[in-house]
Each structure stands twice: as structure tokens, then as C-alpha cells.
């Protein structure tokens, strides 16, 4: 069996995690208030940031190899900064 077929579908769990997180937050956030809402939203934001890290940085990684700088900057700009902004809004906004 070739490597191409062994690697097929290795990122399928990440979109599933993102969809489940979005559905749970959409159902849960209107029903709770106060500190519980902030904690649930913060956990959801951290899950999203972790999944985006896996989607953007992990593909193409090889043991002993270095990740290109553009991938790190892309993740920082697309996932880390918005996640920090959302966390700031959830707790202080």
C-alpha cells in the first residue's frame, strides 16, 4: 500500500471537532449566563485555536524538520490574534 493511501483522511477529525464545538456552543451559550458562559466560550475558543494550529502548521511536518516561518505567521495572524481578541472580549468586553 502506498503512502498516499495511508495518509488519506488524516485531517477528517479536525473539521468534525470544529463542527461539534460550534453546535454545542450555539446550543449552550444562550442557555447559560455569567461566569459559566465566559468559561464555555473560552474553552470553545481554545479548541478552535488548537484545531487551526493543527490544520495550518501540522500538514507537511516531518520529524527533525523545521516549519516555514510563513506558516507560523499565518497561524498567528489567522488563529492566535483573533483567539486572543475573543478571549479578551469574553472576559473584559
Secondary structure in CASP SS format (residue, H / E / C, confidence):
PFRMAT SS
TARGET T0000
AUTHOR 0000-0000-0000
METHOD secondary structure of the structure
MODEL  1
X C 1.00
X C 1.00
X H 1.00
X H 1.00
X H 1.00
X H 1.00
X C 1.00
X C 1.00
X C 1.00
X C 1.00
X C 1.00
X H 1.00
X H 1.00
X H 1.00
X H 1.00
X H 1.00
X H 1.00
X H 1.00
X H 1.00
X H 1.00
X H 1.00
X H 1.00
X H 1.00
X H 1.00
X H 1.00
X H 1.00
X H 1.00
X H 1.00
X H 1.00
X H 1.00
X H 1.00
X C 1.00
X C 1.00
X C 1.00
X H 1.00
X H 1.00
X H 1.00
X H 1.00
X H 1.00
X H 1.00
X H 1.00
X H 1.00
X H 1.00
X H 1.00
X H 1.00
X H 1.00
X H 1.00
X H 1.00
X H 1.00
X H 1.00
X H 1.00
X H 1.00
X H 1.00
X H 1.00
X H 1.00
X H 1.00
X H 1.00
X H 1.00
X C 1.00
X C 1.00
X C 1.00
X C 1.00
X C 1.00
X C 1.00
X C 1.00
X C 1.00
X C 1.00
X C 1.00
X H 1.00
X H 1.00
X H 1.00
X H 1.00
X H 1.00
X H 1.00
X H 1.00
X H 1.00
X H 1.00
X H 1.00
X H 1.00
X H 1.00
X H 1.00
X H 1.00
X H 1.00
X H 1.00
X H 1.00
X H 1.00
X H 1.00
X H 1.00
X H 1.00
X H 1.00
X H 1.00
X H 1.00
X C 1.00
END
